[in-house]
Amino acid sequence: DGTAVCLQDEPRAPTLSVHCQSNFPARKAVSTLDVGLPDKMDDQGYMRMLSELIPGVLQEWKPDLVLYDAGVDVHKQDSLGRLSLSDQGLARREAMVLDTCLSAGIPVAGVVGGGYDPDLGVLAERHMHLHRCALAMWRDYKL
């Protein structure tokens, strides 16, 4: 929600939010495009939705840069997220988002976002999918 609020008056920076529709907050900040997902959406459904969504958004918005908030509250064991991605699903998501941006010639900066687990080691491991993927993309694209 913070990103949508911070950029709400900046027409040059559209925002996309992909989240569990039934999740808090009840009064969600409005993004340029909000995509609410059903509870318990798994890897297959999530990746299908994302693979249909991201290329079209990039084509329509034509960004100079993508700021990617890679929240891990989509993980099936997250205490608040209400979606059901596995560790493999998180890794596939990161690869798909980064590769889709880079193959379109759009630089992408990824940051870690939401994720809730009392075991900080488990939480850090979920966030590491983004960093491992970014390193692989750095090598693959010779950045």
Beta strands, then each sheet from edge to edge (+ up, - down):
strand 1: 16-20
strand 2: 33-37
strand 3: 66-70
strand 4: 108-112
sheet 1: 1+ 2+
sheet 2: 3+ 4+
end
